[in-house]
């Protein structure tokens, strides 16, 4: 990888956006490499959780507008935007749990990538912005779908129309992030969360993700039917059998992801 650092440790895929000289602003190569990593993580049974972060004090400052689109002169900009859509969908469709570890700036497409993860853990110096309007752009990389679901429509419109910076404490208060920790504790806390996710019942967590992601666009009747089908499947898995045995034997379960 040219723009990413990727490491698999104990079932966790650690993905670090690595363009610190640009505050991890994403060029076309990074966008494409992120999509590749997300697609591969979905295919590899050894991958049970994924952590996305940025190198050297920032998460991602959005698209590197100075790098262009990577298209030839005769290719429409819509082609580039659809590639970004593919990236957003690859992250959204990951069935393993995902965690954004955010230090420093997460703005523009960087905000979208953070919100595209299931959980967002931030340092106390993290800052967030839907900065698009200040660049005469509209929301992209899934932000129009993700942002109102995280903070509600009123706050999403405020963030999107003004593009102001949101500090870590406000991000926590409005539901943009799950937890804020001192920067010196961020790595340790992320490792703990990732370890818990990777050690969990992978198939059940996958079903839970799907149920929650579908909740805002389904009826109660359909949600109950979906829950019933998922639970019926869970009872056929080795992990659920292990969980029940561990409960009866008063020990901690050891999940295998099957």
Backbone as CSV, one residue per row, in Angstrom:
resi,resn,N_x,N_y,N_z,CA_x,CA_y,CA_z,C_x,C_y,C_z
1,UNK,0.826,-1.193,0.000,0.000,0.000,0.000,0.874,1.261,0.000
2,UNK,0.511,2.211,-0.826,1.272,3.450,-0.950,0.876,4.476,0.106
3,UNK,-0.382,4.484,0.516,-0.875,5.546,1.391,-1.410,5.025,2.718
4,UNK,-1.408,3.723,2.911,-1.961,3.123,4.120,-0.945,2.222,4.799
5,UNK,-1.060,2.119,6.117,-0.376,1.084,6.882,-1.440,0.100,7.329
6,UNK,-1.251,-1.169,7.016,-2.253,-2.190,7.321,-1.585,-3.331,8.066
7,UNK,-2.172,-3.695,9.212,-1.608,-4.766,10.029,-2.735,-5.583,10.636
8,UNK,-2.589,-6.892,10.639,-3.539,-7.787,11.293,-2.926,-8.303,12.582
9,UNK,-3.587,-8.027,13.702,-3.123,-8.494,15.008,-4.293,-9.070,15.779
10,UNK,-4.217,-10.353,16.101,-5.218,-10.999,16.949,-6.635,-10.776,16.436
11,UNK,-6.809,-10.904,15.142,-8.132,-10.789,14.559,-8.579,-9.378,14.241
12,UNK,-7.760,-8.388,14.561,-8.097,-6.990,14.310,-7.262,-6.458,13.154
13,UNK,-7.923,-5.886,12.153,-7.242,-5.214,11.058,-7.050,-3.751,11.441
14,UNK,-5.810,-3.348,11.605,-5.486,-1.960,11.945,-5.112,-1.231,10.654
15,UNK,-5.924,-0.271,10.261,-5.728,0.482,9.020,-5.412,1.932,9.382
16,UNK,-4.231,2.381,8.996,-3.799,3.744,9.304,-3.616,4.533,8.017
17,UNK,-4.366,5.617,7.877,-4.182,6.519,6.735,-2.868,7.259,6.938
18,UNK,-1.972,7.152,5.979,-0.581,7.537,6.206,-0.087,8.557,5.179
19,UNK,-0.648,9.757,5.244,-0.115,10.896,4.488,0.033,12.068,5.463
20,UNK,0.875,11.926,6.473,0.940,12.945,7.528,1.372,14.315,7.027
21,UNK,2.128,14.365,5.931,2.552,15.652,5.384,1.373,16.442,4.832
22,UNK,0.255,15.757,4.617,-0.983,16.392,4.154,-2.086,16.286,5.211
23,UNK,-1.696,16.036,6.454,-2.659,15.798,7.528,-3.634,14.681,7.140
24,UNK,-3.090,13.716,6.428,-3.819,12.530,5.981,-4.989,12.853,5.064
25,UNK,-4.897,13.979,4.347,-5.863,14.241,3.282,-5.750,13.132,2.244
26,UNK,-6.885,12.708,1.720,-6.919,11.531,0.850,-6.813,11.931,-0.613
27,UNK,-5.828,11.371,-1.294,-5.730,11.522,-2.746,-6.437,10.337,-3.397
28,UNK,-6.559,10.301,-4.722,-7.248,9.178,-5.359,-6.662,7.817,-5.019
29,UNK,-5.352,7.755,-4.831,-4.733,6.476,-4.469,-5.225,6.008,-3.105
30,UNK,-5.281,6.915,-2.119,-5.746,6.523,-0.794,-7.201,6.069,-0.830
31,UNK,-8.047,6.806,-1.532,-9.447,6.397,-1.629,-9.552,4.981,-2.195
32,UNK,-8.775,4.703,-3.221,-8.840,3.379,-3.854,-8.266,2.308,-2.936
33,UNK,-7.187,2.617,-2.239,-6.587,1.630,-1.342,-7.502,1.339,-0.155
34,UNK,-8.186,2.360,0.354,-9.148,2.123,1.437,-10.238,1.161,0.971
35,UNK,-10.771,1.400,-0.218,-11.807,0.504,-0.740,-11.274,-0.926,-0.839
36,UNK,-10.057,-1.081,-1.345,-9.464,-2.418,-1.476,-9.346,-3.115,-0.121
37,UNK,-8.906,-2.364,0.882,-8.727,-2.947,2.217,-10.067,-3.379,2.803
38,UNK,-11.086,-2.551,2.639,-12.401,-2.895,3.184,-12.974,-4.135,2.492
39,UNK,-12.828,-4.203,1.180,-13.318,-5.368,0.441,-12.578,-6.630,0.878
40,UNK,-11.264,-6.535,1.036,-10.476,-7.697,1.438,-10.811,-8.136,2.857
41,UNK,-11.044,-7.175,3.752,-11.387,-7.515,5.135,-12.694,-8.294,5.207
42,UNK,-13.613,-7.992,4.302,-14.879,-8.718,4.276,-14.681,-10.162,3.816
43,UNK,-13.665,-10.400,3.001,-13.447,-11.733,2.433,-12.641,-12.648,3.347
44,UNK,-11.855,-12.079,4.255,-10.889,-12.857,5.029,-11.498,-13.268,6.368
45,UNK,-11.645,-14.568,6.587,-12.253,-15.068,7.818,-11.424,-14.748,9.058
46,UNK,-10.129,-14.463,8.873,-9.279,-14.142,10.024,-9.554,-12.743,10.565
47,UNK,-10.213,-11.910,9.762,-10.484,-10.533,10.160,-11.808,-10.468,10.913
48,UNK,-11.748,-10.106,12.201,-12.947,-10.122,13.033,-13.325,-8.737,13.545
49,UNK,-12.494,-7.751,13.322,-12.807,-6.358,13.632,-11.824,-5.495,12.858
50,UNK,-12.180,-4.234,12.648,-11.319,-3.319,11.899,-11.274,-1.971,12.605
51,UNK,-10.072,-1.431,12.731,-9.860,-0.106,13.321,-9.267,0.803,12.259
52,UNK,-9.899,1.957,12.059,-9.430,2.947,11.089,-8.916,4.163,11.830
53,UNK,-7.694,4.592,11.512,-7.099,5.751,12.185,-6.223,6.505,11.204
54,UNK,-5.627,7.591,11.687,-4.718,8.381,10.878,-3.360,8.493,11.545
55,UNK,-2.337,8.748,10.762,-0.971,8.816,11.278,-0.655,10.198,11.845
56,UNK,0.144,10.209,12.882,0.825,11.401,13.399,-0.117,12.551,13.731
57,UNK,-1.149,12.245,14.529,-1.905,13.314,15.163,-3.133,13.818,14.454
58,UNK,-3.475,13.272,13.294,-4.724,13.629,12.627,-5.372,12.366,12.061
59,UNK,-6.697,12.399,11.994,-7.432,11.290,11.391,-7.407,11.437,9.876
60,UNK,-8.151,12.388,9.344,-8.154,12.643,7.903,-8.804,13.996,7.663
61,UNK,-8.149,14.830,6.873,-8.674,16.172,6.608,-9.455,16.238,5.299
62,UNK,-10.007,15.101,4.888,-10.856,15.078,3.702,-10.073,14.811,2.439
63,UNK,-10.687,15.141,1.323,-10.031,14.924,0.038,-8.932,15.944,-0.180
64,UNK,-7.824,15.486,-0.721,-6.721,16.376,-1.094,-7.085,17.027,-2.428
65,UNK,-7.660,18.215,-2.366,-8.153,18.876,-3.576,-7.023,19.234,-4.529
66,UNK,-5.796,19.324,-4.013,-4.656,19.641,-4.873,-4.207,18.444,-5.700
67,UNK,-4.690,17.246,-5.343,-4.243,16.024,-6.019,-5.102,15.677,-7.222
68,UNK,-6.184,16.401,-7.442,-7.056,16.096,-8.570,-7.884,14.854,-8.311
69,UNK,-8.527,14.349,-9.363,-9.430,13.212,-9.242,-8.818,11.906,-9.713
70,UNK,-7.674,11.977,-10.358,-7.097,10.768,-10.941,-7.723,10.377,-12.257
71,UNK,-8.576,11.228,-12.810,-9.241,10.944,-14.075,-8.511,11.627,-15.220
72,UNK,-8.677,11.082,-16.405,-8.173,11.776,-17.590,-9.105,12.930,-17.934
73,UNK,-8.646,13.804,-18.806,-9.393,15.027,-19.108,-10.766,14.746,-19.693
74,UNK,-10.944,13.624,-20.366,-12.220,13.340,-21.020,-13.165,12.494,-20.165
75,UNK,-12.790,12.219,-18.909,-13.655,11.446,-18.027,-14.476,12.392,-17.153
76,UNK,-15.769,12.123,-16.993,-16.614,13.018,-16.199,-16.313,12.907,-14.705
77,UNK,-16.525,14.012,-13.974,-16.307,14.012,-12.531,-17.225,13.017,-11.843
78,UNK,-18.375,12.719,-12.461,-19.293,11.750,-11.875,-18.620,10.384,-11.717
79,UNK,-17.698,10.044,-12.595,-16.962,8.779,-12.475,-16.166,8.745,-11.178
80,UNK,-15.496,9.847,-10.865,-14.735,9.943,-9.620,-15.663,9.828,-8.415
81,UNK,-16.797,10.535,-8.454,-17.708,10.509,-7.311,-18.282,9.110,-7.089
82,UNK,-18.514,8.395,-8.166,-19.031,7.029,-8.001,-17.974,6.100,-7.420
83,UNK,-16.713,6.375,-7.663,-15.650,5.609,-7.009,-15.669,5.866,-5.498
84,UNK,-15.929,7.116,-5.112,-16.040,7.433,-3.686,-17.257,6.748,-3.081
85,UNK,-18.327,6.656,-3.864,-19.512,5.947,-3.393,-19.192,4.477,-3.152
86,UNK,-18.418,3.874,-4.033,-18.013,2.480,-3.858,-17.226,2.304,-2.566
87,UNK,-16.362,3.268,-2.257,-15.598,3.230,-1.014,-16.525,3.282,0.192
88,UNK,-17.467,4.249,0.193,-18.389,4.387,1.315,-19.204,3.112,1.513
89,UNK,-19.640,2.503,0.424,-20.435,1.287,0.526,-19.592,0.101,1.002
90,UNK,-18.333,0.042,0.585,-17.463,-1.048,1.041,-17.293,-1.006,2.556
91,UNK,-17.161,0.192,3.116,-17.061,0.338,4.572,-18.396,0.002,5.234
92,UNK,-19.487,0.532,4.682,-20.809,0.315,5.264,-21.195,-1.154,5.243
93,UNK,-20.792,-1.880,4.208,-21.202,-3.272,4.045,-20.318,-4.262,4.795
94,UNK,-19.259,-3.790,5.425,-18.442,-4.698,6.228,-19.313,-5.340,7.305
95,UNK,-19.291,-6.649,7.374,-20.106,-7.325,8.376,-19.387,-7.474,9.707
96,UNK,-18.076,-7.243,9.724,-17.359,-7.228,10.999,-17.501,-5.842,11.624
97,UNK,-17.434,-5.741,12.960,-17.533,-4.426,13.600,-16.330,-3.551,13.276
98,UNK,-16.599,-2.249,13.137,-15.561,-1.290,12.763,-15.496,-0.164,13.776
99,UNK,-14.287,0.324,14.014,-14.040,1.373,15.000,-13.172,2.455,14.382
100,UNK,-13.617,3.702,14.468,-12.790,4.834,14.073,-12.064,5.359,15.300
101,UNK,-10.743,5.379,15.222,-9.914,5.949,16.305,-9.472,7.324,15.834
102,UNK,-10.083,8.366,16.394,-9.927,9.717,15.860,-9.092,10.579,16.799
103,UNK,-7.970,11.026,16.277,-7.146,12.041,16.926,-7.038,13.213,15.969
104,UNK,-6.995,14.426,16.492,-6.839,15.591,15.630,-8.051,15.801,14.748
105,UNK,-7.797,16.131,13.482,-8.859,16.556,12.571,-9.520,15.381,11.850
106,UNK,-10.850,15.428,11.804,-11.660,14.534,10.977,-12.680,15.425,10.280
107,UNK,-12.357,15.854,9.079,-13.204,16.826,8.397,-13.511,16.354,6.975
108,UNK,-14.605,16.857,6.415,-14.982,16.502,5.059,-15.142,14.995,4.918
109,UNK,-14.472,14.434,3.922,-14.525,12.989,3.724,-13.978,12.243,4.933
110,UNK,-13.088,12.863,5.691,-12.599,12.247,6.923,-13.702,12.070,7.942
111,UNK,-14.585,13.071,8.056,-15.761,12.937,8.921,-16.637,11.793,8.428
112,UNK,-16.850,11.733,7.115,-17.675,10.659,6.548,-17.097,9.288,6.879
113,UNK,-15.784,9.129,6.753,-15.154,7.845,7.043,-15.295,7.473,8.517
114,UNK,-15.145,8.462,9.396,-15.314,8.184,10.823,-16.739,7.737,11.122
115,UNK,-17.722,8.468,10.581,-19.114,8.125,10.838,-19.516,6.831,10.154
116,UNK,-18.786,6.439,9.108,-19.065,5.179,8.436,-18.713,3.968,9.270
117,UNK,-17.918,4.169,10.308,-17.586,3.079,11.223,-18.704,2.904,12.253
118,UNK,-18.775,1.726,12.848,-19.827,1.437,13.822,-19.652,2.230,15.103
119,UNK,-18.417,2.428,15.517,-18.104,3.134,16.757,-17.047,4.182,16.474
120,UNK,-17.121,5.301,17.202,-16.123,6.365,17.058,-15.547,6.675,18.434
121,UNK,-14.255,6.427,18.576,-13.519,6.736,19.800,-12.605,7.914,19.495
122,UNK,-12.710,8.982,20.283,-11.983,10.210,19.966,-11.079,10.626,21.117
123,UNK,-9.979,11.279,20.769,-9.131,11.902,21.783,-9.737,13.242,22.174
124,UNK,-9.260,13.776,23.286,-9.803,15.051,23.749,-9.351,16.232,22.900
125,UNK,-8.457,16.001,21.949,-8.063,17.072,21.047,-8.622,16.860,19.632
126,UNK,-9.514,15.872,19.483,-10.136,15.626,18.183,-11.082,16.768,17.826
127,UNK,-11.173,17.057,16.537,-12.099,18.075,16.034,-12.722,17.580,14.738
128,UNK,-13.995,17.912,14.573,-14.785,17.387,13.469,-15.442,18.533,12.706
129,UNK,-15.568,18.370,11.390,-16.262,19.377,10.590,-16.786,18.765,9.295
130,UNK,-18.046,19.097,8.995,-18.595,18.838,7.660,-18.259,20.076,6.820
131,UNK,-17.034,20.163,6.428,-16.446,21.401,5.907,-16.854,21.709,4.463
132,UNK,-17.596,20.823,3.847,-17.884,20.896,2.411,-18.365,22.278,1.970
133,UNK,-19.299,22.873,2.714,-19.880,24.157,2.292,-18.821,25.245,2.184
134,UNK,-17.794,25.175,3.006,-16.733,26.184,2.944,-15.861,26.010,1.705
135,UNK,-15.994,24.906,1.019,-15.288,24.678,-0.244,-16.254,24.746,-1.431
136,UNK,-17.472,25.284,-1.173,-18.521,25.374,-2.203,-18.890,23.993,-2.743
137,UNK,-18.900,23.010,-1.845,-19.253,21.640,-2.193,-20.405,21.171,-1.314
138,UNK,-21.078,20.129,-1.749,-22.101,19.498,-0.929,-21.529,18.220,-0.313
139,UNK,-22.307,17.591,0.559,-21.840,16.425,1.302,-21.538,15.250,0.364
140,UNK,-20.528,14.457,0.719,-20.240,13.260,-0.056,-19.659,12.161,0.831
141,UNK,-19.297,11.049,0.208,-18.785,9.844,0.878,-19.758,9.384,1.980
142,UNK,-21.051,9.578,1.715,-22.079,9.071,2.616,-22.510,10.004,3.720
143,UNK,-21.937,11.207,3.804,-22.240,12.096,4.926,-23.709,12.482,5.001
144,UNK,-24.394,12.635,3.845,-25.797,13.036,3.877,-26.673,11.970,4.521
145,UNK,-26.242,10.725,4.474,-26.973,9.620,5.098,-26.521,9.401,6.537
146,UNK,-25.225,9.513,6.769,-24.653,9.183,8.076,-24.865,10.279,9.118
147,UNK,-24.679,11.529,8.726,-24.671,12.614,9.705,-26.013,12.777,10.419
148,UNK,-27.158,12.855,9.723,-28.418,13.000,10.454,-28.751,11.807,11.323
149,UNK,-28.270,10.628,10.952,-28.516,9.453,11.785,-27.681,9.492,13.055
150,UNK,-26.582,10.203,13.020,-25.724,10.308,14.202,-26.189,11.408,15.148
151,UNK,-26.557,12.569,14.608,-26.808,13.738,15.465,-28.208,14.307,15.326
152,UNK,-29.056,13.725,14.475,-30.383,14.298,14.237,-30.340,15.297,13.091
153,UNK,-31.487,15.524,12.477,-31.536,16.361,11.289,-31.178,17.811,11.567
154,UNK,-31.674,18.373,12.674,-31.424,19.789,12.941,-29.930,20.061,13.094
155,UNK,-29.242,19.256,13.892,-27.813,19.459,14.107,-27.028,19.130,12.841
156,UNK,-27.486,18.124,12.095,-26.808,17.786,10.842,-26.856,18.956,9.872
157,UNK,-28.007,19.622,9.775,-28.113,20.776,8.881,-27.229,21.923,9.363
158,UNK,-27.162,22.128,10.656,-26.286,23.181,11.192,-24.831,22.897,10.835
159,UNK,-24.397,21.658,11.047,-23.014,21.309,10.737,-22.732,21.416,9.241
160,UNK,-23.695,20.976,8.418,-23.469,20.932,6.979,-23.553,22.311,6.331
161,UNK,-24.450,23.157,6.796,-24.646,24.453,6.164,-23.599,25.481,6.583
162,UNK,-23.086,25.351,7.797,-22.062,26.282,8.273,-20.643,25.715,8.114
163,UNK,-20.483,24.407,8.268,-19.158,23.804,8.170,-18.242,24.131,9.327
164,UNK,-18.820,24.523,10.465,-18.004,24.910,11.614,-17.321,23.695,12.246
165,UNK,-16.254,23.973,13.000,-15.514,22.929,13.686,-16.229,22.549,14.986
166,UNK,-16.287,21.269,15.270,-16.915,20.749,16.486,-15.835,20.096,17.334
167,UNK,-15.644,20.603,18.540,-14.630,20.062,19.445,-15.094,18.725,20.021
168,UNK,-14.155,18.005,20.617,-14.429,16.648,21.093,-15.548,16.619,22.124
169,UNK,-15.554,17.566,23.053,-16.576,17.527,24.097,-17.968,17.757,23.520
170,UNK,-18.093,18.657,22.547,-19.384,18.861,21.903,-19.761,17.653,21.057
171,UNK,-18.780,17.059,20.380,-19.047,15.866,19.573,-19.641,14.754,20.424
172,UNK,-19.139,14.613,21.642,-19.686,13.609,22.553,-21.103,13.981,22.975
173,UNK,-21.317,15.245,23.274,-22.625,15.688,23.753,-23.721,15.508,22.706
174,UNK,-23.405,15.670,21.431,-24.417,15.590,20.381,-24.522,14.199,19.765
175,UNK,-23.716,13.266,20.226,-23.800,11.898,19.727,-22.983,11.618,18.494
176,UNK,-22.058,12.510,18.167,-21.200,12.299,17.002,-20.161,11.216,17.267
177,UNK,-19.746,11.072,18.525,-18.766,10.053,18.914,-19.315,9.267,20.101
178,UNK,-18.728,8.088,20.332,-19.161,7.255,21.449,-18.462,7.587,22.754
179,UNK,-17.169,7.962,22.656,-16.405,8.203,23.875,-15.233,9.120,23.559
180,UNK,-14.870,9.958,24.520,-13.694,10.820,24.417,-12.743,10.472,25.557
181,UNK,-11.464,10.286,25.221,-10.464,9.976,26.229,-9.268,10.907,26.056
182,UNK,-8.467,11.114,27.092,-7.233,11.886,26.923,-6.375,11.280,25.831
183,UNK,-5.685,12.131,25.082,-4.948,11.655,23.916,-3.936,10.581,24.274
184,UNK,-3.348,10.665,25.458,-2.348,9.670,25.832,-2.978,8.310,26.139
185,UNK,-4.288,8.248,26.272,-4.972,6.978,26.527,-5.656,6.415,25.283
186,UNK,-5.590,7.140,24.166,-6.363,6.760,22.983,-5.943,5.396,22.443
187,UNK,-4.648,5.158,22.299,-4.184,3.883,21.746,-4.616,2.710,22.625
188,UNK,-4.449,2.857,23.922,-4.797,1.780,24.851,-6.299,1.493,24.816
189,UNK,-7.089,2.555,24.804,-8.543,2.376,24.797,-9.005,1.736,23.485
190,UNK,-8.420,2.175,22.373,-8.785,1.597,21.080,-8.424,0.116,21.028
191,UNK,-7.264,-0.240,21.557,-6.848,-1.643,21.574,-7.798,-2.478,22.424
192,UNK,-8.252,-1.911,23.526,-9.189,-2.639,24.387,-10.527,-2.860,23.689
193,UNK,-11.056,-1.801,23.091,-12.330,-1.926,22.385,-12.208,-2.912,21.221
194,UNK,-11.139,-2.777,20.443,-10.953,-3.658,19.288,-10.816,-5.108,19.732
195,UNK,-10.097,-5.338,20.819,-9.942,-6.692,21.327,-11.264,-7.299,21.743
196,UNK,-12.104,-6.502,22.382,-13.423,-6.995,22.789,-14.275,-7.334,21.565
197,UNK,-14.227,-6.488,20.548,-15.001,-6.747,19.338,-14.521,-8.005,18.633
198,UNK,-13.205,-8.157,18.518,-12.647,-9.318,17.815,-12.906,-10.614,18.568
199,UNK,-12.995,-10.524,19.878,-13.232,-11.718,20.691,-14.708,-12.075,20.780
200,UNK,-15.562,-11.242,20.246,-17.000,-11.457,20.346,-17.518,-12.491,19.369
201,UNK,-18.818,-12.778,19.456,-19.440,-13.751,18.551,-19.661,-13.119,17.182
202,UNK,-18.752,-13.353,16.265,-18.693,-12.626,14.997,-20.007,-12.656,14.229
203,UNK,-20.619,-13.824,14.117,-21.842,-13.941,13.329,-22.998,-13.194,13.979
204,UNK,-23.105,-13.273,15.291,-24.168,-12.554,15.988,-23.965,-11.037,15.894
205,UNK,-22.712,-10.598,15.990,-22.435,-9.170,15.850,-22.765,-8.689,14.444
206,UNK,-22.489,-9.523,13.456,-22.814,-9.181,12.078,-24.318,-9.009,11.902
207,UNK,-25.093,-9.940,12.462,-26.555,-9.829,12.384,-27.046,-8.583,13.104
208,UNK,-26.451,-8.288,14.238,-26.844,-7.104,15.001,-26.582,-5.833,14.202
209,UNK,-25.417,-5.759,13.548,-25.125,-4.608,12.691,-26.188,-4.442,11.615
210,UNK,-26.528,-5.527,10.953,-27.496,-5.460,9.862,-28.865,-5.014,10.367
211,UNK,-29.291,-5.541,11.500,-30.582,-5.154,12.056,-30.627,-3.663,12.382
212,UNK,-29.571,-3.163,13.000,-29.543,-1.745,13.369,-29.433,-0.839,12.147
213,UNK,-28.630,-1.236,11.170,-28.495,-0.424,9.957,-29.809,-0.336,9.185
214,UNK,-30.619,-1.389,9.261,-31.891,-1.405,8.546,-33.038,-0.788,9.343
215,UNK,-32.803,-0.516,10.626,-33.897,-0.131,11.514,-34.611,1.148,11.072
216,UNK,-33.865,2.103,10.518,-34.476,3.399,10.192,-35.316,3.349,8.925
217,UNK,-35.246,2.256,8.188,-36.017,2.204,6.947,-36.935,0.979,6.867
218,UNK,-37.287,0.431,8.020,-38.158,-0.727,8.013,-39.285,-0.538,9.012
219,UNK,-40.329,-1.330,8.878,-41.452,-1.284,9.805,-41.162,-2.152,11.027
220,UNK,-41.955,-1.970,12.079,-41.818,-2.826,13.259,-42.085,-4.283,12.892
221,UNK,-43.103,-4.513,12.063,-43.405,-5.880,11.645,-42.204,-6.529,10.959
222,UNK,-41.576,-5.783,10.027,-40.436,-6.331,9.302,-39.233,-6.501,10.216
223,UNK,-39.033,-5.543,11.144,-37.917,-5.663,12.082,-38.045,-6.917,12.929
224,UNK,-39.259,-7.204,13.394,-39.468,-8.405,14.203,-39.222,-9.671,13.392
225,UNK,-39.642,-9.673,12.125,-39.397,-10.826,11.273,-37.893,-11.006,11.025
226,UNK,-37.203,-9.889,10.789,-35.754,-9.953,10.586,-35.047,-10.464,11.834
227,UNK,-35.490,-9.982,13.012,-34.912,-10.464,14.266,-35.115,-11.970,14.427
228,UNK,-36.316,-12.434,14.092,-36.617,-13.858,14.252,-35.719,-14.708,13.355
229,UNK,-35.529,-14.281,12.113,-34.685,-15.039,11.187,-33.233,-15.052,11.649
230,UNK,-32.748,-13.888,12.092,-31.361,-13.824,12.577,-31.171,-14.698,13.805
231,UNK,-32.140,-14.650,14.722,-31.995,-15.429,15.949,-32.074,-16.926,15.668
232,UNK,-32.940,-17.306,14.721,-33.012,-18.714,14.350,-31.672,-19.193,13.799
233,UNK,-31.041,-18.345,12.996,-29.721,-18.694,12.471,-28.686,-18.780,13.590
234,UNK,-28.719,-17.811,14.510,-27.752,-17.814,15.605,-27.789,-19.127,16.384
235,UNK,-28.995,-19.653,16.617,-29.106,-20.884,17.398,-28.512,-22.091,16.684
236,UNK,-28.199,-21.943,15.411,-27.565,-23.043,14.680,-26.046,-22.947,14.678
237,UNK,-25.479,-21.891,15.281,-24.039,-21.669,15.201,-23.306,-22.267,16.404
238,UNK,-22.031,-22.533,16.198,-21.191,-23.054,17.272,-20.976,-22.013,18.366
239,UNK,-20.927,-20.736,17.993,-20.701,-19.692,18.993,-21.855,-19.603,19.985
240,UNK,-23.100,-19.731,19.514,-24.231,-19.685,20.435,-24.238,-20.910,21.343
241,UNK,-23.903,-22.052,20.787,-23.791,-23.247,21.630,-22.712,-23.061,22.691
242,UNK,-21.598,-22.454,22.302,-20.519,-22.185,23.252,-20.969,-21.202,24.321
243,UNK,-21.714,-20.175,23.933,-22.191,-19.178,24.898,-23.108,-19.819,25.931
244,UNK,-23.994,-20.691,25.487,-24.914,-21.347,26.408,-24.170,-22.311,27.326
245,UNK,-23.200,-23.049,26.780,-22.403,-23.955,27.614,-21.609,-23.184,28.654
246,UNK,-21.012,-22.075,28.217,-20.227,-21.266,29.146,-21.095,-20.696,30.259
247,UNK,-22.309,-20.299,29.919,-23.237,-19.782,30.945,-23.552,-20.861,31.975
248,UNK,-23.855,-22.067,31.514,-24.210,-23.147,32.427,-23.008,-23.592,33.256
249,UNK,-21.813,-23.501,32.657,-20.596,-23.935,33.356,-19.929,-22.794,34.124
250,UNK,-20.524,-21.618,34.080,-20.052,-20.437,34.821,-18.594,-20.109,34.479
251,UNK,-18.331,-19.990,33.171,-17.013,-19.607,32.664,-17.175,-18.616,31.526
252,UNK,-16.063,-18.020,31.108,-16.098,-17.118,29.987,-16.138,-17.888,28.671
253,UNK,-17.006,-17.501,27.732,-17.046,-18.213,26.453,-15.828,-17.893,25.581
254,UNK,-15.488,-18.834,24.716,-14.426,-18.636,23.740,-15.037,-18.762,22.354
255,UNK,-15.292,-17.610,21.729,-15.969,-17.601,20.431,-14.977,-17.824,19.296
256,UNK,-15.407,-18.552,18.287,-14.569,-18.902,17.153,-15.016,-18.234,15.864
257,UNK,-16.123,-17.519,15.912,-16.592,-16.842,14.706,-17.303,-17.768,13.750
258,UNK,-17.961,-18.812,14.312,-18.699,-19.731,13.444,-19.819,-20.403,14.230
